């Protein structure tokens, strides 16, 4: 096939591959009944000739746009609740949603376009410069939900007021009389973690409460971080009487570490989480936490993705929804 100005067609790819148009169509649409070596050959030609499948456009015949939602790691409570918001908003908008795990495969964005996707929503995933370049070349808009790093200027994002949440969580513990309050968080480089930690420090500074060495510990947003981090905190010569955890999973690990040392929550150790997932409500004791409006964030990401997919401008480059402290049974005044 010689390069030319016209759009590459399925017939062009079929002729170059020595197969039928129907076979090429099966590859483009992800059908399974194609021999592996034939699929590879056709995909190579599709990529080489920058073939793009026809996608949704404004026409008199209204079609349902399809949005790709990608997440990394396991399907935890946080991800599940944001997905619920995305799916509910898609149903209301008449859009379709396909959920997948983030892929580093070559030409992944072009494959999404060929499959008819109109935009990508990434749940906390980190996209490299190469990923963004691939998306830009394919013309796929990207919306990052609760970004871990500062978003690129080309990326739209949806998050929550993490600094205010960290501030309110720490003020709550201070109001109960605690002064030895530790922060056990997620990755040090994650902007949401930094904002929560800075909110904690701001509240402590305003109250004149010291933050001893070892009282601020980064980790991962996991139960294991809470378990290991709290074991270290509670082993200090002057252990904290309260722990503000960067998310609910960490908080549950803290509660378990306290139990392992024979400490009662909240009588001997107060614990505050962040997110207000179903885990917080089912915990024993029920967890005091900062509510992050996860379903609303998912819905806002979906609406932004649809707006960008249709060629409209988004209302804002970054949408930030309010957090709210939810007081339950895991916090109390410090032991006398």
N, C-alpha and C positions, 0 to 999 in steps of 0.2 A: 504494500500500500504506500503510495507517495503522499507526503504531506500536502494538504491543500487548504483552502480557506473555508470549505464547507464543514459542517458538523459531521463527525464520524458516526456511522450508523451501525446497527447490529449486522446488517448485510456485509459491510466492509470487514468487520471483525470475523464473521463467519468465513468469508472468502480467504482471509489471511490465515486462519486456523485450519482450514480444510474441513470444516464441520458445517452442520445445518444452522440456519438462523434460530430454529427452535432450541438447539443445544446451547447456543450463546445466551438466549433468553433465560434458560434454566439457571445458568451460572450467575447472571445478573440478579435474578430473583432469589438466589440462595437455595434452589431446589437440590435435593440430595441425589437424584438419579442421573448423575454424570460421572464417568470414569475419572479417578483422581488425576491421572496424567493429562487428560483432556481439560479438566477444570483449571489446572495450573497453567497450561498453554493459553487458554482463553483469558484468564485473569492477567497474565503477563501482557497480552496484546491490549486488553482494556486499559491497563495502566500506561502502557507505552504510548498509546494514542489518545490519552486523556479523555476516554469516553465517559460521559456523564449521562445517566439515565434521565429521561424526562421527569421532572418533578412538579409538584403542585404550583400552579400559577393562578392569578386572578382571571377566571373565565366565568362564563355564564353558568357552567356546570360546577357546582360547589363540591369540592372534595374534602376529605378529612386529612389535615396535615398530620404527619407522624413525627414525634419527637423522641430522640434517643436519650435515655437517662443512664448515666454511667456512675458506678461507685467502685471503690477500691476496698479490698479486704473482705471481711465477713459481713453478713447482713445483720448488723446489730440493731438494738432497739432504736437508737438515734436515726439510723438510715431508714429503718422501716417506717417510722412516723413521718419523716420528710417525704418518703415515697407515697405515703397515703395522701398527703396534701397535694402532691403532684397529680396523682391518678384521679382524685376527686375533682380537681380543677379542670383536668383534661376532659372528663366526662361532661362537665357543665359546658365546656367550650366546643364540644364535638370533635375533639382531637384524639389521636391515638398515641399511646406511649409504649415504647419498647425498652425494657430494663436489661442492662448488661454490665459485666465487669469491665473496667477500663482496660484497654488493650494497647500494647506497644507494637502491634504488627505493622509492617510496612503498608503504606497507602490506606491506613485504617479509615481516615476521614473520607477519602474518595470511595471506599467501599460503602460507607454509610450513605453517601449521596446516591450511589448506584442502586442502593436498596430502597431509596425513596425517602430518606430522613430529611427533615427540614431544618432542624437545629439540634444542638447537644446541650443537655444539662448535666454538669458534673457535680456530684455530691462530695464536697471536701477534697476532691482529687487535685493533685498537683500536675499542671500541664507545663511541659518544658517549652523552650523557644521553638524547638523542632515541631512539637505538637501544634503550637499556635500557627506556625508557618503552613503546616499541612492543612489546618482548618481554613486559613485565609485563602489558600489556593483553591480549595474546594468550594468556597463560598458559604460554608456552614457557620451560622452564628453560634457562639458559646456563651452560656450563662453558668457561672460557678456559684454553688450554694454553700455558704459558710466557708469561704476560701481559707486555706491554711497559710498561704503566703499573700503578700500584697498583689492584687490582680494587675495584670498587664493593662495598658491603656486601651487595648483592643477588646478587653474582656468585660462583660457586664456581670455583676455579682449581686447576691442577696445574703444578708447577714442579720445580726442582732446587736443590740447595745451591750457589748461584752464588758466594757469598762464600767458602765453604770451597774451592771449585774454584779461584778466583783466588788464594787463599792457598797451596794446594798447588803450583800451577803456578810461582808466584814463588819459593817455598821450594826447589823443584827446581833452578831456575836459580842461586839463591844457593848451594846446596850444591855446585854445580859450580865455584864460584869467581867467578861473574859479579857485578859491582857496578853496571855501567852497563846497567840493564835498563829498557826502555821498554814502555809499554802502549798498544796501538793497538786501539781498541774500536768499538762500535756507537753508536747515537744516545745523546747525553748524557742525555736524559730517560728512557731505557728502564731500568726497575728492574733487569732482569737485567744490563745493562751496568754500572750503578752498583755492584751487588753485586760483580761480578768485579773492577772497578777498586778498590773499597774493600779487597777481599781482597789485591790486589797491593800497595796502599799499606801495609796493616797488616804484611805480610811485610817490606817494605822498611824500615819504621820500626823493627820489632823487631830487625832486623839492623844498624840504624844506617847503612843505605845511602841516600845522598841521591837525591832525584828532581828532576833539573834541569828548569828551564823548557823546555817543548817536548817533554818525554818522555812526556806523557800526551796522547793525541790521540783525540777522538771522531770518528765518521764514520757509516757505514752497515755493516750486516753483509754486506759484499760484497767480492768479489775486487778490484774497482776501488779500494775504500778501502785495502786492503792495499798495492796497487801504488803509489798516489799517496802514502799516508802514510809508507810505508817509504822512498820516494825522498827525502822531506823529512827524515826522521830520519837517514838515512845521509849526508845532505848537511850535517849539523851539524858544527861545529868539533870537538866531542867526541861522535861518534856512539855509539849503544849497541852493546854486544857481544852483546846478546840482546834479543829482542822477544817479549812475551807478547801474543798476538792474541785479540780477543774472540770469534772463532769460527774454524772451519777455513778458510772461504773467505778471510777476511782473511789468515790465516796463509799460504795459498798465494800470495796477492798479494805478501806480504813476501818469500817465497822467490824469486819471479820478479824482484822489484826488486833483490834481492841479486845474482842472476845477471847482471842487466843492468849492474851496476857491477863485475862480475868478482869478486865475493865468493863464497866457497864456504860452503855450509851442510852441516854445522855447524862446520867447521874455523875459519871466520872470523866467522860469525854464527849464533847459536842461535835457534831459533824454536819456540814452543809455541802450539798452537791450543786450541780449546774446542769440544766437541760429540762428537768421535769419530765423524763420519759416514764413509761409504765413501770420501770424498775423502781423508781422513787416511791411510787404509790404502793407497790407490793412489798417493799422492804420491811424488815422488822428491826427496829421501829420504823414506821413510815418516815421518809426522808424529808427534812427541810431542804429546800433547793431553790435555785433561781430558774424560773420558767423561761425557756427559750421557745417562742411560738413556732415550733417545728412545722406543723401542718400549714400554717399561714405562710411561712417562708417557702415551703414547697410550692404552694399555690402561686405566690408572687413570682417565683422562678419560671413556672410554666407560662404564666401570662406574658412575662417579658420575652421568653423564647418565641412564643407565637407572634408577638408584635414584631420582633426582629425578622422572623421567617417570612412575614408578609411584606417586608420592605419598609415598615414604619420605624420611626425613632422611638426608643424606649423613654419612659417618663424620666428616668434617672439612670446614670451610669452605675450607681451603687444604691441599693435599697437597704435600709437598716430598720428593723422592727424592734419594738420596745420589749425589754425583759421585765420580769416581775418576781419579787421574792414570794415564795410559798412556804409558810411556816407550818411544819408538822411536828413530829414527836422526837426528832433526833437532836434537838438543841434545848439546853436548860442552863441556868446559872452555874458557874464553876463550883466545884466542891469547896467547902469552907475549911 
